[in-house]
């Protein structure tokens, strides 16, 4: 599994620079941002969601409760849950 330190080492930048690129901070030049993003793609680096949640004190997890007894899977609830999941994924929520 590739780590943030691996990306920093390969791109020849600090771990803080990689972190800034991941978190979209404006303190990184476009050229440096592109270098780090290319290195992340090359190494197939995926930021750790648990680490990010700890750092930001937010889990980005949404729980949906359906307070209705269902004996059979109804098409409405399938469409509803699919729509919710798609929107959450688009915004990097789970």
Secondary structure, DSSP 4 states (H G I P E B T S, - for coil): ---HHHHHHHHTS-HHHHHHHHTT-TTS-HHHHHHHHHHHHHTT----HHHHHHHHT----------S--SS--HHHHHHHHHHHHHHHHTT--
